[in-house]
Amino acid sequence: MKLIYFSLGYSTHDYRFLKAISDGGHEVFFVQLEGNQRQVESRTMPGHVNQVIWRGGREPFRWGNLFKLTRDFRRLVKEIKPDLIHAGPIQTCAFIAVLSGFRPILTMSWGFDLMEDVHRNKWMEWVTCFVLRRSTFFTSDASVTRDKAVTFGMIPERTVVFPWGVDLQHFTTQTEHTPRNKQGITLFCNRSWESRYGVDVLARAFVKVAQQRDDIRLLLLGGGSQGANIRRILQSGGVEEYVTFGGQVSQTDLPHWYDMADLYISPSHVDGSSVSLMEALACGLPCLVSDIPANKEWVVEDENGWLFRDGDADHLAEKILAAMNQREKLPEVGRASRRLAEMRADWKKNAEALMDVYRSLNK
């Protein structure tokens, strides 16, 4: 099959999708809407992927450029003559793909487009309905986003949900001795420092815990627009000395950071099936996460982790202290995490669901 894969940027997720498509024997043309201003590491293109040069791919998307981008995308479609367009997020890439007039289109939600962007204003609601009612098929990584898509007009029978998953050989439990905090516990969070991911909630909770216990540490990766506020919370609380700021870390080095931790924390307000959560599960970490719907699809209280009330720093602090008081239970909870990852988060298996969709649309 010849297809166009149309995405916002070129992330780790895009690399894995492109590689799976190419490895599946399909001829794939990669169209990128925006440039990669925040790319962490040099990422080569998978073999046999045709990277398309067009009017887009140079700067952030602006609505004022919609007509020019759509016109040029139509030109690409006429030249490439694909059998299928795979496009997302919904309000940008999939919108342009639908406006091109081509069918069939597989619209893929990236989570934030249905959990956050759609609620920004009436225009975004209209665009979402417009795209989903004209999409041939829809896929997402969580039931909560699939259900949202249906409420905005997607035909339920034309949807499929599969977690994007992780490489279970790369993200795995370590059998050898690791330098973990043997007196207390070490927390780990690698969510982006943007408002939707709630790292400021974790910072406030950590201050509360560290003021009561001096045997707790925090490994904090990433960065973002909330950086100054997060550092201010930790500094004013007098606990910055207990925090290790790791900055941006490559996929190659990331398992090492999971291995240094005792408890993974995701305070996100908005998510689909979080890949970083699946990485933590695969690495055998107990997970303490906000009680948003997507997280509840992965974390079961007292089984492979715990839930705290979204946005409630006091409740998060209570749950951290509770985990510290039952430290001997953490390895058992971590083993349950790994078992769940092996059952549901294996990218090699989950990518086959995408190939099945392609085959159904090529009949």
N, C-alpha and C positions, 0 to 999 in steps of 0.2 A: 504494500500500500504506500502511496505517496501522500504525505501530510505536512501541514504547516503547524508548528508548535509556536504559539504566540503568547509571550509572557512579559511581565513588567520589567524584569531585570535578568541577571544571570547569577542566581544564588546556588547554594549547595543543592537545594531541592530541584532547581531547574537542571542542574548537571545530572542528577540521578534519573530524572524523567527522560531526558534526552538520551542518556546511555541505555536505559531500558528499552526505549523505542527503537534505537539503532540496533541494539543486540537482538531485538525481536524480529529483525529482518526487514524493517520498514525504511523507506527513503524519507528522511525528515529534513525539513527546512526550518531553521530557527529564526524567528522574527522577534526582536527585542524592542519594547516600547520606550524604555528609558535607559540612560547610561548608568553605569555602576559607580556612583560617586563614593559609596561606602564599602566597596569590596575589601574584605579583610586579607585575602590571600590570592595569589595568582592561581587561576583555575583554568586549566586547558580544556578545550572543547573535546567531547568524546569523538572517537573515530567515526567517520562516515556521516557526520552531521554537517549540513550545508548552512553556514551562517549568512544570512541575507543582509545586504546593505540597502537601506531605504531612507526615507525622510525622517523616520523616527530613530530611536536608539542613541540620541546624542544629548538629551536634556530631560528634565522632569516633564511629565505630561501636563499640558495646559489646555483647558477647554477651548480657548481661542484658536487652537491648532486642530480641532477635531475635524473640520471639513478637509483640510489639506492632508491630514494623516489618513482619513478614510479614502480619499481619492487615490492616494499612492498605494494604500493597501489593496484596493481593487485592481490596480495595475499589477501588483505582485501576484494576485490570485489568477489573473488572466495569463501571466507568463508561466507560473509554476504548474497550473492546472492540477491542484491537489485532489485527492479523493476525500479528504477530511481536514477540517481545521479544529485543532485542540487549543482553546483559548481561555485565559483567566488572568487576573481577577475579573469579576463580572462587570463593574462599572467603567472599566477602561478597555482592556484588550478584547474581552468578549463583546462589548458594545460595538467597537470598531469592526470586529469580525461579522457581527450580525448586520451592521449597516452596509457591509460590502455586498450583501445580497446572496452570498454563497451559502449553500447547504450541502452536506450535513455539517453541523457544528457541535462539538463536544465542549460544553462550558464547564470549567473547573473552578470551584470556589477555593479561595485561599484562606477562608476562615474570617479574617477581618472584614472582608467585603460584605458578608451577611450578618456578622455579629456587631459591626460598628458603623461602617461607611454608609450602609443603607439607611441608617437613622439620622444622618446629618441634616437632611432637608427633603422637601417634597420632590425636588428634581431627582435626587438619588433614588428615591423610592420608585419614581416613574421609570428611570433608566433600568432599574433592576427588574421590574415587571416586564418592560419591553424586551429585555434580553432573554429572560427565562421563558417567556411565552413563545419565543421564536427559536429556542435552542432545540436541537434534535435529541440531545441527551445531556445529562448533568451528572457530575461526580464531585464528591467532597470527602473529607477525611473523618467526618464525625456525624453522628445521627442528628445532632442539634442543628447543624448547618443544612443538612438535607431537608429536615422538617421546615426550616425557614424558607428554603427554596420553594417548597410546595405551597406555602402560604402566599408567596409572591408569583404564583402562576405556573410553576413547573409541574408537568404531569408526573405523578408519583411512580408510575410504571416505567418511566424513562430515566430513572435515577439509579445510581449505585454508590455505596459507601465503602471505602476501604482506607484504613490508616496508611499513611505514607511509609511508616516504619523506618527501621534503621538496619545497618549492617551488624548483625549479631556476632560476627567474628571480630569486628573492629571495636565495638562497644560490648565488653564482656566482663565478667567477674574475674578478679585476680586471685590466683591460688597462693601466691607467695606473700610473705609478710609485707604489709604496707605501712607507711609512716602516718597512721591516723592518730588523732588526739586520744590518748589512752586514759586521761583523767576525766575529761568531760566529753563533749562532742564537737565536731566540726561541721558547720552548715555550708551548703554550696548552692549558689544561684547564678545562672548565666543568662537570665532574661535581659533583653535590651532595656536600657534606661529611658524608656518612653512611658508616657502616662498610662497607656493601656496595659502595661505589664506590671504595674504596682510595686516596683522595687522600693519605692519610698515607704510603702507599708512595711516591708521587711526591715528597712532601716530603723523605723520607729520601734518595731517589735524587738529588734536586736538590742537596741538601747535599753529597753525595759529588762530584758533577760540578763544582759551583761552587767547591769547595775546590781543584780542580785547574785550572779554567779561569775566568778573570774576564770572558770575552766571551760568557757565556750569561745569558739573562734568562727569567723565567717570568711569564706572564700567567695569573692565577688568578681565576676568577669563582665566584660562588655563595657558599654558606654552609651551616651545618648544625650538628648536635650535636657533630661532631668538630672544630669550629673552634678551640677552645682548644688541643687537642693538636697540630693542624697548625701553628698559629702558634708553639707552643713548640718544635717540631722545627726550624723555620726560624730562629727566634731563637737557640736554643742552638747551631745550626750556624754562626751568624754570617753568614748569607746573605740575611737579610730585605731588605736594601737592593737586592737584585737581583730582587725580586718585586713585581709590581704587582697589588694586590688590587682587582678591579673591582666586587665585590659582585654584587647581582642586576641583570641586564640584560634589557631588553625584547627581544622578537623583532625589532622594528624595528631596533634598534641592534646586534644580535648579529653580523651579517655583518662589520661594521667590526672587531670583535675577531678574528675568524678571519683577516681580511686583514692584521692586524698581526703574524701569527705565521709561523714557518717550519716548525713541526712540531707536529702535534696529538697529545696523549697522553690515553689513557683507561686508567686502572689498575683498572677495575671488576672485582670478583670475581664479580658476578652480572649478567647482561644477556640481553635478547633482541636483536633488531636495533636497536642504539642509534641513536636519532634524531640525537643530537649527533655521533656518528661519521659518519652519512650527511651531515649538514650540512658537516662538515669535508671529506669527500670531494668534495661538490658545490662547495666553495670552492677546490678544487685543492690541498689540503694533504696532504703525506705523513703517514701515521698510524702511530704507535707505540703498540700496544695489548697488553693482557694476553692470554695465549694460551687464553682460555676458548672453549668451542665456538662461541658466537654470533659472537664476533669473527673466528674463523677462516672464517666464511661470507663475510666482507667483505674481510679484509686478507690478501694473499698476500705472503709474505716476499720482499723485494728487488724486488717488482713495484709495489705501490702503498703500501708501508710495511713495517713490521717487527713482530714479535711478541716479547714477553718473558715469562718464566715468572711466572705469576700470583702476586702477593704477594712477589716477590723483588726487593727494592730494589737489591741489588748488580747483578743482571742488567739491570734497567732502566737503571741508571747506565752500564753497559757499552754498552748499545744507544744511549743518548743520545750518548755520546762517539764511538761509531762513526759516527753520523749527522753529527756535527760534523766528523769527519775526511774525510767525502765530501760536503761541502756543495754542491759543484758538481753533484752528482747529484740534489739535492732537487727542482729544477723539473721534471725529467723524471718523477720519481716522482709529483709532484703532478698532472701532466697525466694520468697513468694513473688517479689517484684520480677526477678529473673524468669521465673516460670511463666508469668503472664506475658512478658516480652516474647518468650519463645513461642507462645501460643498465638499471639495476636499482632506482634510488631516486627515480624521478619519481612524486611523490604523485598527480598528475593521472591517470597511467596506472594506478597501483596501486589507486587507489580504485575503479576499474572492476571489480576482482576482488570487492570487497564487493558492488557492485551485482549482479553475476552470482549471488552466493550468495542475495541477497534474491529475485531472480527465480526461482531454483530452489526456494526454500522457499514461494513463493507459487503454485505450480502446483496 
